[in-house]
Amino acid sequence: MSQVSTTEPEVAPERAGVAQPLGAGAITALVGFTSSFAVVLSGLRAVGASPAQAASGLLVLCLTQGIGILLLSFRYRIPITLAWSTPGAALLASTGLVAGGWAGAVGAFVVTGVLIVITGLWQRLGALVGAIPVPLAQAMLAGVLVPLCLAPVQALRTSPAVVVPVIVVWLVLQRFAPKWAVLVAFATAAIGTGIDIAVSHRHLDLAAMVPTVEWTVPHWQWQAVIGIAVPLYIVTMASQNIPGVAVMRSFDFQVPWRASMLVTGIGTLAGAAAGGHAINLAAISAALSAAPSASPDPKRRWIAAATAGATYLVLGLASAALVTLIAAAPAGTLETVAGLALLATLATALSSALTDPADRLPALVTFLVAASGTTLFGIGGAFWALLAGLALRHFLPRG
């Protein structure tokens, strides 16, 4: 069982209390959900999901990661938090429709879950993914993100009345309260959408706001497996799971790797047919439950993680209502919120991709191929980008 470091000062239990970790856990889930749910919906819709299927995917992601958090945090008594794969959702949004349509994408989600499970059982697969040069993995992610981050600018032409206030509010919050910028930007988009619906006398389907699970029989197409499953697995491991372990280690918590991979892999498998693309260890949001701000007593921070898991179960109930509202929004509204949410991730990815001079040219080629959206033989650009970067890196002299 994982050991908690004793480098931090001990705090008397009666002084530490539970109110602080309970609040930190709720904030962890709220920030994780509101900062990227728009990206998830964009990704699922791009690979062929109907609004109902996208809502089902968001619901099942909340359920599987919530249950996974509860299992891991109660079992190991450390603040392990999970999240959906935001970079993976961005990958889906840039990939678009694949062979087999939505059913083919669902089949790719299943394969991704199998690969994550194998990673937990077979150490060499995790080591193989870890051997992919970080600059190339980050360059691939950056290229995938570029079209999404351009969406707010493009939406200015189609829906300026709604998009301009969203961007302005996001900019102001970036100056004064960056943690809440995406949440308040979405609230602004929701208000603008409500005004637009009222002015145009459009009808909202209230029955569609009831959360439901839409099952899809997966189809396995080799183009979808290579074009979605492999890049989705790589980006989830490189941009979520491995950094997630590092974040936890920075707070003196040792993540149980095998158990975490098995829980997230099985969770991905369980949710795939309902539209969930992948769940993984949380990276950035993990600090909200693992840091001293969650509790001065390290032994009580698992309560924050458990609270986050329970909160995700509740937030999942809002998935259908969100999708219904977004479906009625002016064109470009969802894409604007998603693009703003991903700007910080794009900046980090670009910085990591171009840091090492020896890998700068291969990383640049990887970035350009991924950003181009090139599709060959029915396989999306992310796979070809990584292949091109690795080939060039091998061809060029080192040092």
HUFEN-V295106 format. One record per backbone hydrogen bond with DSSP energy under -0.5 kcal/mol. CO is the residue of the C=O (numbers start at 1). NH is the residue of the N-H. If there is no record, write none. Layout:
BEGIN
co = <CO:CO>
nh = <NH:NH>
END
This chain:
BEGIN
co = <3:12:12:13:18:19:20:21:22:23:24:25:26:27:28:29:30:31:33:33:36:36:37:38:39:40:41:42:43:44:45:50:51:52:53:54:55:56:57:58:59:60:61:62:63:64:65:66:67:68:69:70:71:72:73:78:79:81:83:84:85:86:87:88:89:90:91:92:98:100:100:101:102:103:103:104:105:106:107:108:109:110:111:112:113:114:115:116:117:118:121:122:122:123:124:125:126:127:129:133:133:134:135:136:137:138:139:140:141:142:143:144:145:146:148:150:150:151:152:153:154:154:155:159:159:160:162:163:164:165:166:167:168:169:170:171:172:172:173:177:178:180:181:182:183:184:185:186:187:188:189:190:191:192:193:194:195:196:197:197:198:204:205:206:207:209:212:213:216:219:221:222:223:224:224:225:226:228:229:230:231:232:233:234:235:236:236:237:240:241:242:243:244:245:246:247:248:248:249:252:253:255:256:257:258:259:260:261:262:263:264:265:266:267:268:269:271:271:272:273:275:278:280:283:284:285:285:286:286:287:291:291:292:296:297:298:300:300:301:301:302:303:304:305:306:307:308:309:310:311:312:314:315:316:318:319:320:321:322:323:324:325:326:330:332:333:334:335:336:337:338:339:340:342:343:344:345:346:347:348:349:350:352:355:356:357:359:360:361:362:363:364:365:366:367:368:369:369:370:376:379:380:380:381:382:383:384:385:386:387:388:389:390:391:392>
nh = <254:15:16:17:22:23:24:25:26:27:28:29:30:31:32:33:34:35:36:37:39:40:41:42:43:44:45:46:47:49:48:54:55:56:57:58:59:60:61:62:63:64:65:66:67:68:69:70:71:72:73:74:75:76:77:80:81:282:280:86:89:90:91:92:93:94:95:96:101:103:104:105:106:107:219:108:109:110:111:112:113:114:115:116:117:118:119:120:121:122:123:125:126:127:128:129:130:131:132:136:137:138:139:140:141:142:143:144:145:146:147:148:149:150:151:153:154:155:156:156:157:158:159:162:163:164:166:167:168:169:170:171:172:173:174:175:175:176:177:180:181:184:185:186:187:188:189:190:191:192:193:194:195:196:197:198:199:200:201:202:201:206:208:209:210:321:214:215:218:221:225:226:227:228:229:230:231:232:233:234:235:236:237:238:239:240:241:242:244:245:246:247:248:249:250:251:251:253:252:5:255:257:260:261:262:263:264:265:266:267:268:269:270:271:272:273:274:276:275:216:277:85:83:287:287:288:289:289:290:291:294:295:295:298:300:301:303:304:304:305:306:307:308:309:310:311:312:313:314:315:316:317:318:319:322:323:324:325:326:327:328:328:329:333:336:337:338:339:340:341:342:343:343:346:347:348:349:350:351:352:353:354:355:357:359:360:363:364:365:366:367:368:369:370:371:372:373:374:373:379:376:383:384:385:386:387:388:389:390:391:392:393:394:395:396>
END
